[in-house]
Amino acid sequence: MTQSTCFQHPDTAATTRCGGCDKSLCVKCATFEGGKDRCADCIQRYHQGKKTRAVVVGAVLGLAAVGAGTWLVLRPAGEETAPEAQAFDYGKKDVLIRHLRKELSLQPCDKTKGREYAQALFDAGDLKGTIQAGDDFIAKCGKSTALRQLTYTAHVQLQEFDLAARDVTELIEGAPNSANYFIWRGMAYDASSALDKAAADFRQAFLLKPAEPQVTNLLATAAARGGKDCEARLAVLEHLQARGGGAHDPKMLERLEQLSGASNCGTDGQGRAELSFPEKGPRQVEARAGGGVQGRFLVDTDSARVVLSKAFAEKLALPLEGAPSVRLQAGHDILTVRLAKVSDLEVQGAKATNVEVAVADTLPEGADGLLGLSFLARFDVKEDAKAGRMTLSERAPAPRASAVP
């Protein structure tokens, strides 16, 4: 089974599909517009068919921007007097643009008019004018999430990927919990060949949204491209477990099959555990880490990593100085954590080695840690929620995608 490739660049791996025609696209061929990745032909059709001036730009994954809380209407802003903008043929937008430009000359920091003006420039196809309008408005009147989202999109369409990364960095500073923004910046870095930075952003997005297929696909692609097939395979396994384990995604199973050669990496768990939980209350287990240090862990299938309390990490003497700090979705919270690895982690007879863990300053009272995906995904997990049982056993060979109905 071969990996999907871009329909225009057969030698380049596809990272997404066009939301209009379903063609496979690489980073350079995909343009995010109107809540979807689109190819060049579908971008043109999208603009031709648009009836309103408001452009709703959703997340790369088709979700509301994490941290922003809602869908964002992008009608950016600014005052434009550059010669090339004045010479641009705005067609049917000309009257509106002239009107908004005059309004802004009277009230230069009117956010509504500013957004409508830059949006009109964008709709007319004046991408450079849009960027200038956004930059000018922000410099004069202060930061604007909507404007930065639009200037990012314009820079991407102009293939100015370094500048696109700069713009989305500003968005990340304002919303550090947004997985979408890390994906946007990672894609810009990837297109500009800053591959290590791209991989780091895709990884951060995964720690926030491990259940999202596009996040996983981008992370696995980046890891495999860097010769890290073991990491790529583990990311896919963690994603499948985050989706409920039994919710087989044919495309992800196909990806897992492509990485089947990495099944001898030593990352799969050994042994078996049969866990029972009370009908009500927390799902708590006893675990041993780092050669036998015992603690109480809460099972958290939403957390991309096993999370340790700072006190428990100190018992393990984990070296945290200089450890990378990231944002991690755990339960209903997003935690700032430092990443490390423990030599082994064991629950009953189920044991995994070299497990990546996250160390948090605070955890629920009485808990030494959270048992997350970086441990659970090493096993074949069967859960009977009604009976309050969870079974962890050694993972069987990955099923072939062709066998999935």
N, C-alpha and C positions, 0 to 999 in steps of 0.2 A: 504494500500500500504506500503510495507516494504522498508526500505532503502537498497540500493545495498551494498553487503558485498564482501570482498575479496574472490576469488575463492579458495585460500589455507587456509584462516583463517576465517571461517564462523562467528566467534564472533567479527570480526573487520570490521569497516566501510571502504568501498573502497573510495579512494580519486581520482583515475584516472583509465584509461583503457589502456591495452597494445596496442601500436601502430602497433604491428605485427599480433596478433591473437584476439584482442578485449576483452580479459579476464579482469574482474574487479580486481583491485590491491589495496592493502593498501600501506602505505608509505614504509614499510619494504620490500615488494615484488617488488616494482617498482624501476627500475634502468634507469636513463636518459642516452640515448646513441643514437647518430646520429640524434638528433632533436626530439626524441620520448621517452616516457616512455615505457619500455619493461619488460616482464617477463623473468625469467631465461632461459627458452627454446628459446625464441626469441633472447635474447642476444647471445646465442651460435650460432644460425643460422645466425645472423647478422655478427658475426666475420668470420664465415666460408665462407660467400658469398662476403666478402669485397675484392675489386680488387685493391684498391689504398692505399697508406700509409697515406694520409690526411684524418682526421676524422673531419667532420663538426659538431660541437656541437651547436645547436640553443638553444633558450629559452625553459623553461619547458612548456610554453604555445604554442610552435610552432611559436614564433615570433623572429625577430632579437632582440638581447639584447638591452633593453631600455638604452639610454645613451651611449652605445658603437657605435650605429648607423648603424652597418652592421652585417651580419653573420660573425662569427669568425672561422677561420680555426685553429684547435688545433693540433699543432705539437710541443708539449712542448720540454723541454730542460734539460741539465745538464750533469755532468760527474759522472759516476757510477763505483765504485770499490769495493762495498760491497761484501763479500764472497758469500752471498746467490744469488746475481745477477750473479756472475761468474759461479755459479753451476747450474743456471737455464737453462733448455733445451729450447733454442730459436727456434729450428727447422729451418724452411726456412728463418727466420729473422736473423740467427746467423751471416752470412757473412756481412749483412748490419749493424748490431749492432757493430760488431768489427771494421768495416770501420769508422763508425761515432764516435766511442769511440777514435780511433786514431786521427781523424780530430780534435776532441775537445781537445785532449792533446796538440795540436799545437796552437789552437785558442780557448781557454776555454770559451770566451764570444761571440762566433759567434752565434747569435740568431737563424739563419736559421738551422744551424747544430744542435744546442742544441734542438730545437723543434723537428727536425726529429729524433734525437736520443731517446728522451723520448717517442715520439709517437711510434717508433719501439718497445720499451720495452712494451708499453701498448698493441700494436697489438699482441705481442707475449704472452700476458697474465701475464707478470711480473708486477703486480700492485705495490708491495712494491718497486721494482726497479724504477718504474715510479715516485713514490712519492719521493724517495731519489734523483733521478735525478732532479726533479723539485725544491725541496728544496735547493739542492746544487747550482744549477744554479742561483736561485734568491738570495741566500745569497752572492754569489760571484759577480754577475753581475747586480743585481737590479731587481725590480719588473717586472713581466710578467703576463699580463692578461691571455694569452693563457695557460701558465703553470699552473696557479692557477685553471683555469677551469678544466684542466685535473687531477690535484692532487685531487681536490674535487671529481670528478667522481670516481677516484680510491679508495679514502677513503670510499665513499658510497658503492662501490661494496664489499669492505672488511668489511662493516658494522662498520666502525670506525666513527660514526656519530659526536662525539664531535670534532674530528679532521677535519671532513668535514665542520662543522660549522665554525671552526677557519679559514679555507681556504677561504670560501665564505665571511667572514667578511672583509678580505683583499680586495676582489673584490668589495664589497659594498663601502668601503672607496674610491676606485678609480672611482666608478660609482654610486653615491647615488641615482640617478633617475631611476635605473634599477629595475623594478618590478620583473623581472626574478630572480635576485640574492636574493631578499627577499624571494621569493618562495623557492629557493634552500635551503637557510638557515633555513627557517621555516620547511621544510620537514626533514632536519637533526635534528633540535631541537625536532620535533615531534617524530622521531624514537628513540631519546635518552631520551624520556619522559620529556623533558623540555617544558611542554605544554603551560605554560604562555608565554614563549618566542616565541614559535611557533605561538600562536594566535596573538601576537603583530606583527610579521613579515607578517603573512597573511593579517592582517588589513592594514599594510603599503602598501603592494602590491595592495590591493583593492583600496586604495585611489589614486593610480597611474593608475590602469587599472580596473575600475569598470565594464566595458563591457565584460571582459574576463571570460568565464564560469568556467575554472579551478580555477582561483583566487577566485571566488565567492564560489565555492563548498568547497574549502579548508577552507575559512573563516567561512562559515556556519557550517561546520562539527566541527570546533574547538569551535565555540560559543555554539552549541547544546551540545557538549560533556561536556562543562563547566556549563551546566544547564541554558544557556542564550538563550532560544528558541526565545525570542522576538527579540534579536539582530540578530539571524540567519535569522529570517523571514524578518526583515527590510533589511538586506543585499541582500537577493534574490529579494525583491521588487525593491531596488535601481538598481540592475543589470538589471532586466527586463526593467526598465525605461531607463537605459543607452543604451539599445539595441534598443530603439525606442518605447517602450511601447507595440505597437501592434505586434511586431515581436516575437510571442510566441515560446518559446523553450520548447518542450515537456518534456525534462529532468528537466528543471528548474521549470516548472509548477508542475511536479511530486514532486520535492523537496518542493515547496510551499505547496502542499497538505499535505506532511508529517508534515509540521509546522503549519497546520491549527489551532491547539489548541492554538497557540500563537496569534491568531487574536484579542483576547480581552485584549491585553497589553496596550491599550490606545495610541498606536503610530499612528493609522490611523487618517487622517485629517477629519475635520468636515466642512460642508458648501460647498459653490460653488463660483467659480470665472469665469468670462468670459472676457478674455484679448484680446485686439486688438493691433496690431503692424503696423507701417508704412511699405509700400512696400520696402523701402530702409532705412538703418540706424539701429541703435541698438534697440533691443527688451527691452524696459524699462518699469518697473512697479513701482507703489508706494506701499510700504510695511510698516507695523508697527510691532515693536518687543519690547519685554520686557515690556509689559503693555502700549504701545502707542507711543513709540519713532518712529517717521516717517523718512523714508529715501527712496532714489531712488536706485532700484536694477535692474541689467541687468540679464535677463534670460539666464542661462548657463547650458544646459542639459549635458554638458561634465564634469562638476565639481561634484565630489562625495559628496561634502559638500556645504552648504550655506557658502559663504565667506563674512566676514565683514571687512571693513576698520578699521584700528587702531583707527581712530577718532570716528567712529560710535560705536565701542566697548567701548570706554571711556564714551560715552554718556549713554550707558547701564550699566556702572559700572561693567563690567564683571570681575570676579577675574581671572587674567591671570598669576599671580605669581605661578610658579611651574607647569603651564599647560604644557602638553606634546607637543613637537615640532615634526612635521612630514612634509613629502613632499607630495604635492597635485597637481594633474593635474587639471588645471582650464583654459578653453579656449585653447589657443595654448602655454601656459606657464606652467612651473612647479614651484610652489611657496613653500617657507618654511613658514609654518603657525603654530599657536598654537591652540589647540582644546579647546573648551568650550561648554556650553549649554545655550540657552536662554529659558526662561520659556514659551514663546509663540511667534509665528510669523504668521502674517495675511496679506493676499493679497486679497483685496476686502472682500468677505464673506467667503473665504477659510482660515481656521485657523488650525494650528498644535501646539501642546504643547511639551515642553521638547525636543527641536530640537538641535541636535549637529551642531555647527558652527565652522568655521575656521577663525582665525583672521590673516590678512596679513598686512604687513607694507605698501604695495603699491597696488593700484587698478587703473583701468582706470579713467581718470580725470572726475570728476562729479558724480562718482558712489559711493554710500555708501556700496554697497554690490553686490554679485552675487547670484542669486537665483538658487541653485544647487539641487542635487538629494536628500539630506537629508530632504528637504521640498517637492519637487515635487513628490517623490515616495510615499508620504503619501496619495496621491490622485489617482483617475482614471483620467489620462491625455489624452485628445483628442486634436490633433493639425491639423489644416488645413493651411499648409505653404503658399499655393497659396493665400488664402483669408486673411492671416495674423492674424489668430485667434488661441487661445489656451483656452481650457475649463478644469477647475479643478473641479471635483465633488467627493463626498464621494465614497470611494472604495466599489465596490460590492464584495460579497464573491468570493474568488479565484476560477477560473474554475478548474474542475478536469482534470488531465492529460489525462485520458481515453477518454475525450470528444474532444480532439484536433485531427483533421484529420491528 
